[in-house]
């Protein structure tokens, strides 16, 4: 059975994609030339590119092969470029209309000159050319920023109850890597080397590690075996693990030497000086129909824990920090999920929608850090929201 949510989502996505490509066809092909062959080529090209966006995920899921993955990659690249092309065309079109309106206002009492078809076509071509140049610049920068090493953000957090012997303890956080058709072993090897270079006492991965099955992505994810930290590597699930097989990936990551925290906690440190590391499953899992045992359950994760001990919570989404994590005595929550919007203008949308979109937040003695993510999802773009690796220093 296909979930109703998916049907609604795909229907809305199709409406947006088809409408956007019709608009691009009109501005880039119909308005720039009257040649029938040129317009036909535009129809074919826009139809192909719209199909790449809408059909790529379905093709790779049901017909996994090199050609379908190549087609899917084309769809992801084009989705990012199309976003900026639409913004550029709309902006330039708006400027043209504003200029025309001002010109008409100045000449209200003057007999309007007949519209020149040549001038109209010249302006359409100039606008299309400028839009393509602007799109090329923005998209090229975004792709470069997505694939170059993430920035390292270092923060210090005073953790209530942390033993003095652990003052200066460091946690390196990776999040939202999204290993998949575009992020493969080479990218992962570079991330692992960069992470090891930070010499953290502990490494944590706060969900959305993969976008595909263990069989498809096991080799690329296998690079994580090389992570080195004194107290090991820990993982909590994100929503994309559920799309990719949460139980299969939990087993695979355990075989790679990670400790998978699914609604449970462990003690980190030495017998005389330690803190609790708590991990929960993804916040949205229960709403998606997963049983409680595989959904966010902070009560189960903290069962039997001494509330006077220092605690760090790994939770993929920042949801629940104020309502649950603070009340449960979590001095620090490490999350991701939002990507910080990933690229303009979606960073503005995420900032408007999410109360805690990215960065460090504090209320009383409780802290929340929301990572922008180490990789990317969908279009390989990072504009105004660079990828990051977070190094947190805990202070007593």
C-alpha positions, 0 to 999 in steps of 0.5 A: 500500500502506498501511504497517503502522505506520500501520494499527497507529497508527490502530487504537490511536488509534481504540481510545483515541478511541472509549473516551474518548468512550464514557466522556464520554457516560456521565458527561456524558449518561447519568448526568446525566439519564434523558430518552431525547432527551438521551441520544440527542443525547449519542450523536450528538454524541459520535459526530460529535466522535469522527469529527472526530478520526479522520476529519479527516486522511483527509478533507483528504488525499483530498477537499481542500475548504473543508468538509473543512478546516473539519471537520478544524479542528473535530477538532483543536480538539475533540481538545485540549478532549477531553483536558482534559475527560477529565482533569477528569471522571476527576479529579472522579470520582476525588474522588467515589469517594475521598469515598464511600470515606472516608464508608463507612469512618466509618460502617462500624458504622452501617446504610448509608442507601439511595442517593438517586437524586436525590442521585446525579444532582445530584452527576453534574450538579455534576461535569459542570458543574465539568468543563466550566468547568475545561475551558473555562478551560484550553482557552481559555488554551491556544488563546490561548497558541498563537496569541499571539507566541512568547516569545523565549529568549536564550542564550549559547554558547561555541563552540570554535574560533570566531574572535574576530572573530565573537564575539557572532554571533547565530543566530535559530532557528525550529522546528516551525512546522507551517504547515497548516490552522490556521497560515496567512499571518497567523500567518507574517507575525507570526512573520517580523516578530518574527524580523526585529525580533531582528536576528539575523546568521543565521536557521535553521529546524530542520524541521517547517515544513509540514503539506501540499503546496506547492500548498496552503501555498505562499502562507502559506510565502511570507511567509518570503521577507521574513526578513532576516538578514545571512548569510541563512536556512537550513533542514533537514528534519523528519519532517513534510516527508517527509509533505508532500513533502520534495523539492518543499518543498526546491525551493520553499524554495530559490526563496524564497531559503533555503539548504536543507542536506541532509547538507551544510555551508557556510561562514558569515562572511567569508573571514578569520573564519568557521565551518561550518554543517552541516545533516542530514536528519531522524533518522527518515527512514531508518527510514521507508524513505527512501534514505540520500541523503535520510536523516540522514547526518552523515558525508556532511554533514561530508565534507571539513570541517576538524575544527578549525573551529567548527561548528554543526549543524542537526538536527531531532531531538535524537537523535544529539547524544551518539553522533554530533554530539559525536564529529564536533566539533559545538560546538552542535546546534540541534534541535526536534521534541519541542515540549516536550510542547506542552501539559500533561500531555504535557509530563510525558510528553515529559520522561519519554521524551526525555533532552533534552526542551527547553532548553539542554544541555551536555556538555564543550565541546558544547552542544545546544538543543532548541526547544519550537517556534514553532507547534504541531501538532494541537490548537492548545494551548500549556499549560506549554510556550509556543512560542518563538523562540530567539536564540543568541549565539555566544561565542569 
